[in-house]
Amino acid sequence: MIGAAELRDHLAYSAWASCRLLEAAAGLTVEELTRDFATADRSVLGTLVHIFAADRIWLGRVEGDPPARFLDPAADLRLDALQTGWPAVHERWAAWAAGLTDETAQAVLAYRDLKGNPWQTPLWQIVLHVVNHATHHRGQVSGFLRSMGKSPPALDLIAWYRRPPA
């Protein structure tokens, strides 16, 4: 069983890693941000927006107020929207997780996916999914950066554990 403290730590790691990658993306040209890598989310920007949108959807589910849609292309497909909106979502995740106990982390959440299918999932599994999903896609963006001759920031969990104290 994973406890509330571990879930909070993993959410903090995910926020840290996403912010580091967002900082790296801020140094790219528009062409580099939007270069099509022929993946599901196409580009550095598209993949970062996908992670952000998923973080926001899952947060809405656990808070009991999911957004009506995954993303708004006009509002979300912009680096400045990520730079403003994503830290706010990370702060909301941290505030939500602050209230978790080991017992409440085991609670089962009933929700609907984007297709309207009903699901029931323990909160601890949702949190680990959110973190794992973001890690997967951050790895894609790191690969995109490398293919453009850039050095992505260290994003591994061990880098989070080894970081200097704040």
N, C-alpha and C positions, 0 to 999 in steps of 0.2 A: 504494500500500500504506500502510495506517495502522499506526503503530508502537505499541509497548507504552506509551510515555510518553503518547501522545495518548489511548490507551484509559483509562489511569489518570486523566488530566485530565478526560475526559468523565464518568467514573464519579464523580469528586469533584464536578464541576458538578451532576450529577443529584442527588447526596446533598444538596448545599447548597440547591438549588432546592426539593427535596421538604421539607426541614426548614423552610425559610422559609414554605412554604405550610401546613405543619402548624402552625406558630406562628400564622399568620393564622386558621386554623380553630379554634384554641383560644379565640379571642375571640368565637366564635359561640354563640348560644343552641342548645339542643337542637333547637328547631323549625327554625332556620336550617341546622344541620348535616344534618338529615334531610329537608328540604324536597324534594319530588319535582319534578325538572325534566324528567321524561319522557324521559330518556336511558337508555342501556343500564344504567348503574350507578346511576341515579336521583338521587343526592344528592351533596352535598359529601363526606359521610362515605363513602358507597358508592363514589365514584370514587377517593377517597384509599385506601380499603381495596383496591380493584382494583389500583392501582399497586403498593402494598405487596405484595400477594399475587403479582403477576407478578414483581416484583424477587426475591422469596423463591424462587419456582419456578425461575426461570432460574439463580439462584445455586446452588440444589441441583443443577441439571443440570451446571453447570460444575464443581462440587465432587464430582460423582459420587454424590450422595445426594439426589435430588429428593424433596420432600414427597409424601406419598401423595395429597393432594388440594389443590386450589387454595386454599381457605380453609375455616376453621371459623367459620360465622356466629356461634355463641355466643361464641367467643373473640376473633374478629378484628373484628367490627363494633362496635368501641368506640374512641373517641378515645384513651383511656388506653392501650389495647393498641398503637395506632399509635405513641404517644409513647414507649413503652418498646421495642417490637419493631423499629420501622423503623430507628432509629439503630444498633441491633445488626446488622441486615442490611447497612446501609451499611458498617459497620466490617468485616464479613466480606468484602464485595465488595472493599474496599480491601486487605485482607490477601491475598485471592486474587490480585488484580491486581499486588500488589507482586512476586510471583514471575514475572510475565510477562516474556518477552523478545520482541524483534521476531520472532524465529523461532517461539516457541511461540504467539504471537498468531495465526499462520497455521494452527496445528493444527486439524484437523477433529474436531468432537465428534459422536459418535453418541448419540442420545437418542430418547425417545418423547414425543410430545405428550400432552395430557391425554386424548385419545381412544385412545391406544395406537398411533398411527401412527409408524413409524420415520422419523427424519430424520438427516441429516448436514450440519453447518453449521460453517464456520470460526469460531473463537472471536472474532475481531475483528468478524465480522458479528453475532454474538450480543450482544456488548457494545454495539455501536451500536444494535441493535434495542432493547435494554433501556432505553437512554438516550432514544431517540426515542419509544418507547412511553410512557415516563413524561412526556416533554415534551408529547406530544399530550394526555394526560389532565390534566396540570397546567393546560394552556390551557383545558380545559373547566371546571375548578374556578375558575380566574380569572374566566371568564365568569359562572359562577354567583354569585360574590362581587359582581361588578359589577351583576348584575341585582337584587341585594338592597341596592344602594346602598353597598356596601363598596369600598374600594380595595385590590386585591390587591398583594402585594409584587412588585417587579421580579424577574422570573424568567428573562429572556432570557439566552442564552449570553454576549452582550456585557456584561451586567451582572456576570456571573461574572468575566469577564476584567478588568473595570474596578474590581472591589471592592478596598478597601484591603488591604494586606498583613496577614496574621494577627498 
